[in-house]
Amino acid sequence: MTAVPFTFDQLAAAAEREVRFRERVYARRIQDRKMTQAKAAEEIAMMKAIAEHLRLEADRDSLFGGSA
């Protein structure tokens, strides 16, 4: 498998989209009793932490002129 070189900005944007996706989908799963509120909150919080970390890396990368 060949690694595709994504930038931190691309990775952060994807993680931020994933947070919005989870917020939408998990709300339905909770309503349908397929997921607990606690589990949804934990999973969303974890993805938010990933997105925030990647956004910080992207900001630092652009500040110092990096590309990866």
N, C-alpha and C positions, 0 to 999 in steps of 0.2 A: 504494500500500500504506500503510495506516494503522498507525503505531507504537502498540503496546500498552504502557502505562507499568507495567513490572514494578518492584517494589522490589528493592533489593540483596539483601534476605533471600530473596525468591523466586528470584532468579537464583542465589544461593549454594546454595540447597537443590536446585535443578535440576542444577547442576554436581556437587554431591556425589552425587546419584543417578546421574549419568552415570559417575562414577568407579566406583561399585559395579557398574554395568551392564558397563562395559568389563572390569573384573576378572573377572567371570563369563564373558562372551562370549569375550574374548581367550584365556582358558585353554583353551577348546574349540578355538578357531582354531589355537592352537599345537599342541595334541594332534593335530588333523587336518592339520597341516603346511601350513596356509593363511596362517600368519603366523609370523614368527620371534620368539623370546623378546625379542631386543633391540628390535625394532620395537614390540612390545606394551609393554615397559617404558618406552620413550620416550613413546608415546602416553598411557599412564596417568599418567606423571610430568607431562606437559604439562597434562592435565586436572586433576590434583591442584593444580598451581600456579594454574590459573584459579580453581578452587574456593576455594583459600586466599585468593587476592586478593579475590574477591567476598565471602567471609566477613568479611575485615577491613573492607571497605567497608560491609558490613551492620552490623557492630558499631559502627563509627565513626558511621554514619548514625543508629543508634538512640541512641547516646550524645549526639549533638547534636540530636536531635529531627527529623531529616529524614524524608522519605517517598519518595524516589526513588532 
